[in-house]
């Protein structure tokens, strides 16, 4: 059996609110106005700025050389050992080289003989010059007598011939002197060379320093080869030569005369750069800077560090790198807020530190910089 509900009763089953919604839809809410976004700014702070770099430092000998001799002979004496501190010119070892002594004596004798020959040639010239003067006098006398008819023209001609002959002997004597002097000079040069070769038989300290190692043994025979070339290792230990290997980013800022703080062997030293290689090593991409360190007592081979200022500004600003704008002409500037207005302030960019730019220019502490 089907139950029929009257329309009025059906309407009574729904809430009044639904009926109201169906009859009159709700109006959309009114949107609130958007608040303005404040600009992002940065306040300029001025202060002194210095860029430094700290690098490993190695103190080595100022000079380090191998001392030896090209002479052939026996080690006759050894005057220094490893650890010996010696002065310039001190004898380290002596070599007995009989062949060099014999060559020196022979060349010296040749030089003496050549000098004697020169002396004899000069005596011959003096005699020839005396003869030519006598023959010239005789010729003049006979020429005058022949003119007066006292002597025959034959006697005059014979006197003239003798005069010419003596003049020729003078020229020969002068040539003999020139040859003898040339020979004497050559002999003297050979004697000097032979004497100088004996200098190789005495191994001397080239400067004040330290004998680091000794390989010369008393009685060793040296044949003029490699063995004789390396009998001592010798170092100059004061001053020390401190080397720094400066990376590429700091190489252009490293100059001779630059101040450096060295920390070596538990000590600190104020020094300055003595020289810079001026060329990047193609493998390490570094330049070598050297410091001369005197009177420290440190041992060669001491390691430490060096702190070196590369650049310094009395007054600079560090601002976010993004605040630096670039103009069409490649100039750099900051956009600064002054009240409600903006203006461009030219700046010079020196370098960057992370996300900050190091700037100088027409900057005043407290300026408000507009960031993009």
Residue, then its C-alpha position, 0 to 999 in steps of 0.5 A: x500500500x503506497x503512502x502519499x505525503x502532501x507537498x506541504x509536509x514534504x517541505x517541512x522535512x528540510x531545514x529552513x536554512x537550506x530553503x533560505x540558501x536555495x532561495x538566496x545565494x550568499x554574496x562572495x566576501x570582499x578581498x582586503x587590500x595587499x600590503x606593500x613589500x618593503x625593499x631589502x637594504x643593507x647599511x654601509x659600515x666602513x672600516x680598515x681592511x687587510x687581505x693576508x695569506x698564510x703559507x707553509x714556509x721552509x728555511x733552507x741553506x742560503x747556498x748548498x754545494x758539492x766541493x771537490x777537485x778535477x785533479x788526479x792524485x791521492x788525498x794527502x790530508x783531510x782537515x774538516x769533517x761533517x759538522x765542522x764550521x769553517x771560515x772562507x778560505x779554510x783548507x778542507x783537504x789537500x791532494x798530492x798530484x805529482x803530475x801537476x807538480x812536474x808540469x808546473x816545473x817544466x812550464x816554469x823552466x820553459x818560461x825562464x828559457x824563453x825570457x833568456x832568449x828575449x834578453x839575448x835578442x835585445x843584446x843582439x839588437x844593441x850590438x847591431x845598432x852600435x855597428x850601424x852607427x859606426x858604419x854610418x860614420x865611416x860611410x859619411x867620412x868616405x863620401x866626403x873624401x871621395x867628393x874631394x878626390x882623396x879616396x876612390x869612389x870604390x872605397x865610398x861604395x864599399x862603405x855604403x854597402x857595409x852601412x846598408x848591411x848593418x841596417x839590415x842586421x838591425x831590422x833582423x835583430x828587431x824581428x828576433x826580439x819580437x819573436x822572442x817576446x811572443x815566445x816568452x809570453x806564450x811560455x809564461x802563459x803555459x807556466x801560469x796555467x800549470x801553476x793554476x792547476x795546482x790550485x785544484x789540489x787544495x780544497x778551500x771553503x768558498x765562504x763561511x759555512x758548515x760541512x754537512x758531509x764528508x766523503x774524502x778518505x785519507x789516501x783515496x786515489x782520485x782519477x779526475x772523475x765523478x768521485x773527486x767532484x763530490x768530496x764534501x757537501x757544504x752549506x752557508x747557514x747564515x743567512x737562511x733562505x726561506x722559501x714560500x710558494x705563493x698560489x696564483x690568486x695571490x701571486x700578482x700581489x706579492x712583491x719584493x720588500x713586502x712585510x712577512x711574519x714568519x713562524x719557524x722553530x717555535x719563534x716568530x720573526x718580522x721579515x720582508x720578501x727579498x725576491x720573487x721569481x715572477x713566473x708561475x710554475x706550470x705544474x704547481x701554479x705558484x710563484x716562489x718568494x724568498x726571504x733572507x733570514x739572518x742570525x736566528x740560529x735555526x737549522x736548515x730544513x726547519x718548517x713553519x708558516x708565513x703570514x703575508x699581507x697582500x693588500x691594505x685599505x684604510x677605509x673600505x666597505x664590505x657589502x653583499x656582492x649582489x648589491x654591486x651593479x655594473x653600468x653600460x660602460x663597465x663602471x660599478x655603482x651601488x643604488x643608495x636610498x636617501x629618504x624616498x629617492x634613489x641615487x647611484x654611487x660609483x664604487x671601486x671593487x677591489x676583491x671579494x671575500x665569499x659573498x661580500x665585495x670589498x669596495x671603496x668610493x663615495x661611501x659614507x658610514x650608515x648609507x642605506x644600500x638597495x639590494x636587488 
